[in-house]
Amino acid sequence: MKTLKYLTQQQLSFYQENGYLVIPDLVEKTMCSKLMQRADELVETLRPEWDRSIFTTREQARNSNEYFLSSGDQIRVFMEEEADQLATHRVNKLGHAMHDLDPVFRSFSHQALLADIASDVGFQQPGLLQSMYIFKQARIGGAVNIHQDATFLYTDPISVVGFWFALQEATLENGCLWALPGGHKLGLKSRFFRKGDGTAFETLDKHPLPDKGYVPLEVLAGTLVLLHGLLPHYSGANLSAKSREAYALHIIEQKASYPHDNWLQRGAEMPLESF
């Protein structure tokens, strides 16, 4: 049996069976506050870009403009749909290379603790591919439809795992994650890729993702949720008066093939790094 570095065998077994794992109290509250403060600072720094950064949370209508497609090795701000471009609270997310370019997020993302968890779930040569800061603003934070992360961050073989950190409490009212237990065993349903100057979806399985059987992942601030790349999951709209801020890292196996037509590409000057 493999010697685990951080997870218990019970936790690993749950992850392997269900495709997700909730790890409470992984991030100290002071660090949650530090990341939230830094995200606000980055938003203000990027204020001149707001007029060209609308982000749709409807996966089938994902923004495919150059601002989005060239963000794989940048830090860019994306607004809620039909947002008032002058209102800070309308920001949807930051993406997609804070873990490389910003010292605060870089330090957090490259912790040895996270490397241990990645090793426990099977990574041999993990690569930190993408980071997102998700604001899920009070009353306007949009829903994210049912999807599999491997649709958007495809490798051969499939390897992506999401490390989703709750920086504030996530509840039914403010748009917590919902996951389909065991849904990672259904296989990949579609792939999102670059096509010409835009993007397209390729259907890999004519049977759609289930729309029933999901369980809510209500968690406290400081919780890490691991998400298998094939796990169907979504989040509801935030209809409450409380925001639901989170930070997400997506890790891939460096030994896996990463297609040149994946939407997210990193320039030669930013090679994929491990922890």
C-alpha positions in Angstrom: 0.0 0.0 0.0 1.3 3.5 -0.9 2.6 5.6 2.0 0.5 8.7 2.2 2.0 12.1 3.0 -1.0 14.0 4.2 -4.3 12.3 3.5 -5.6 9.3 5.5 -6.4 6.1 3.7 -10.0 6.8 4.5 -9.9 10.2 2.9 -8.1 8.8 -0.2 -10.6 6.0 -0.5 -13.5 8.5 -0.3 -11.9 10.6 -3.1 -11.3 7.6 -5.3 -14.9 6.4 -4.9 -16.7 9.7 -5.0 -14.5 11.9 -7.1 -14.3 14.7 -4.5 -13.0 15.2 -1.0 -13.7 17.9 1.5 -10.8 18.8 3.8 -11.9 21.3 6.5 -9.5 23.8 8.2 -6.7 23.5 5.8 -6.2 27.2 5.4 -5.9 29.5 8.4 -8.4 32.3 8.6 -5.6 34.9 8.5 -4.4 33.5 5.2 -8.0 33.6 3.8 -8.1 37.3 4.7 -4.7 37.9 3.1 -5.8 36.3 -0.2 -9.0 38.2 -0.2 -7.2 41.5 0.4 -4.7 40.8 -2.3 -7.5 39.9 -4.8 -9.1 43.3 -4.1 -5.8 45.0 -4.8 -5.4 43.2 -8.1 -8.9 44.2 -9.2 -8.1 47.8 -8.6 -4.8 47.5 -10.5 -6.7 46.0 -13.4 -9.5 48.6 -13.4 -8.5 50.0 -16.8 -9.3 46.6 -18.4 -12.8 46.3 -17.1 -14.5 47.5 -20.3 -13.4 44.4 -22.3 -13.6 41.6 -19.8 -17.2 40.4 -19.6 -17.2 36.7 -18.5 -20.2 34.4 -19.1 -20.8 31.7 -16.6 -22.9 29.8 -19.1 -20.3 27.2 -20.3 -22.0 26.8 -23.8 -21.6 30.5 -24.4 -18.1 31.0 -23.0 -16.3 34.1 -23.9 -13.9 33.3 -26.7 -12.4 36.7 -27.4 -8.7 37.4 -27.5 -8.7 38.9 -24.0 -10.0 35.6 -22.6 -8.0 33.2 -24.9 -4.7 35.0 -24.1 -5.1 35.0 -20.4 -3.3 31.6 -19.7 -0.1 33.4 -18.7 -1.6 36.6 -17.5 -3.6 38.0 -14.6 -6.8 39.4 -16.0 -10.1 40.6 -14.6 -13.5 39.3 -15.8 -16.8 40.9 -15.0 -20.3 39.5 -14.5 -22.6 39.5 -17.5 -24.3 42.8 -18.2 -22.1 44.3 -15.5 -21.8 48.0 -14.6 -18.2 48.5 -15.6 -17.6 51.1 -12.9 -18.7 48.9 -9.9 -16.1 46.9 -8.1 -18.7 44.5 -6.7 -19.5 43.4 -10.3 -16.2 41.5 -10.8 -16.7 37.8 -11.5 -13.2 36.4 -11.3 -9.5 36.9 -11.8 -7.5 34.5 -14.0 -5.5 32.6 -14.9 -1.9 32.9 -13.7 -1.9 34.4 -10.2 0.0 31.3 -9.0 2.9 32.3 -11.3 2.9 36.1 -11.4 1.6 37.4 -8.1 3.9 36.9 -5.0 1.1 36.4 -2.5 -0.8 33.8 -4.6 2.4 32.2 -5.7 3.6 31.7 -2.2 0.2 30.2 -1.2 0.0 28.0 -4.3 3.5 26.5 -4.0 3.1 25.1 -0.4 4.7 21.8 0.3 1.5 20.8 2.0 -0.3 21.0 -1.4 2.5 19.0 -3.0 1.9 16.2 -0.4 -1.8 16.2 -1.2 -1.2 16.1 -4.9 1.2 13.1 -4.4 -1.4 11.3 -2.3 -4.0 11.5 -5.1 -1.6 10.1 -7.6 0.5 12.9 -9.2 4.0 12.0 -10.1 5.1 15.2 -11.7 2.4 17.8 -10.9 2.2 21.0 -12.9 0.3 24.1 -11.7 -1.5 25.0 -14.8 -4.3 27.5 -13.9 -5.5 29.6 -11.1 -8.7 31.5 -10.6 -10.0 33.8 -7.9 -13.8 33.6 -7.9 -15.8 36.4 -6.2 -19.4 35.1 -6.4 -20.6 38.5 -5.4 -23.6 39.0 -3.2 -26.9 38.9 -5.0 -25.4 38.9 -8.5 -22.8 36.1 -8.5 -23.7 34.0 -11.5 -24.4 30.3 -11.6 -21.8 27.9 -13.2 -23.5 25.1 -15.1 -22.8 21.4 -14.8 -19.4 20.6 -16.2 -16.3 18.5 -16.0 -13.0 20.4 -15.6 -11.3 18.0 -18.0 -13.5 19.4 -20.8 -11.6 22.6 -20.6 -8.2 21.4 -19.3 -7.8 18.2 -21.3 -4.7 16.0 -21.2 -4.0 12.6 -22.5 -4.4 10.7 -20.3 -6.8 12.8 -18.3 -5.1 14.1 -15.2 -6.5 17.5 -14.1 -7.5 17.9 -10.5 -9.1 21.0 -9.0 -7.9 22.3 -5.6 -10.8 24.6 -4.6 -10.2 26.7 -1.5 -13.2 28.3 0.3 -12.1 31.7 1.6 -15.6 32.5 2.9 -18.3 30.2 4.0 -20.1 28.5 1.1 -23.8 27.8 1.6 -26.9 26.9 -0.3 -27.9 30.5 -0.2 -24.7 32.0 -1.6 -23.9 29.5 -4.3 -21.9 26.6 -2.9 -20.5 23.8 -5.0 -22.7 20.8 -5.9 -21.0 17.5 -6.9 -22.3 14.2 -8.3 -20.8 11.4 -6.1 -19.1 8.8 -8.3 -19.8 10.8 -11.4 -16.1 10.8 -12.4 -16.6 7.2 -13.5 -18.9 8.2 -16.4 -16.0 9.3 -18.7 -15.5 12.6 -20.4 -18.5 13.9 -22.3 -17.0 16.8 -24.3 -13.9 18.8 -25.0 -13.6 22.6 -25.4 -10.9 23.6 -27.8 -9.6 26.4 -30.1 -11.0 26.4 -33.6 -9.8 29.1 -36.0 -10.1 32.5 -34.2 -12.6 31.1 -31.7 -13.5 28.0 -29.8 -15.8 25.0 -30.1 -17.0 21.9 -28.3 -16.4 18.4 -29.5 -18.9 15.8 -28.3 -17.2 12.7 -27.1 -20.2 10.9 -25.6 -23.7 11.5 -26.8 -25.1 10.7 -23.4 -25.2 14.1 -21.5 -24.1 14.7 -18.0 -26.8 13.7 -15.4 -28.9 16.5 -14.0 -29.9 14.7 -10.8 -28.2 13.1 -7.9 -25.9 16.0 -6.9 -25.1 16.8 -3.3 -24.3 20.3 -1.9 -20.8 20.9 -0.6 -21.5 23.5 2.1 -18.2 24.3 3.7 -16.6 26.8 6.1 -13.9 29.2 5.2 -10.5 27.5 5.2 -11.8 24.3 3.6 -10.1 22.7 0.6 -12.3 20.7 -1.8 -10.5 18.4 -4.2 -12.3 17.8 -7.5 -11.4 15.0 -9.9 -11.2 16.3 -13.5 -14.0 14.1 -14.6 -16.4 14.9 -11.8 -19.6 16.6 -12.9 -20.1 19.6 -10.6 -21.7 23.1 -10.7 -22.5 26.0 -8.4 -25.7 28.0 -8.1 -26.2 31.7 -8.3 -25.6 33.8 -5.2 -29.0 35.1 -4.2 -27.9 36.0 -0.7 -26.4 39.2 0.9 -23.1 37.5 1.5 -20.3 36.9 -1.1 -18.7 33.5 -1.6 -15.1 34.1 -2.4 -12.9 31.2 -3.4 -9.5 30.4 -4.9 -9.0 27.5 -7.3 -5.9 25.8 -8.6 -5.9 23.3 -11.4 -3.1 20.8 -11.5 -2.2 18.4 -14.3 0.4 15.7 -14.7 3.4 17.0 -16.6 4.1 13.7 -18.2 0.6 13.8 -19.9 0.2 15.2 -23.3 -1.3 18.8 -23.3 -2.8 19.5 -26.8 -1.8 22.7 -28.6 -5.5 23.5 -29.3 -6.5 23.5 -25.6 -8.0 27.0 -25.0 -5.5 27.7 -22.2 -2.0 28.1 -23.5 1.1 29.4 -21.7 3.9 31.3 -23.5 7.3 29.8 -23.8 8.6 32.3 -21.3 6.3 30.7 -18.6 7.0 27.0 -18.5 4.8 24.8 -16.3 6.1 24.6 -12.8 5.6 22.1 -10.0 5.1 22.9 -6.3 
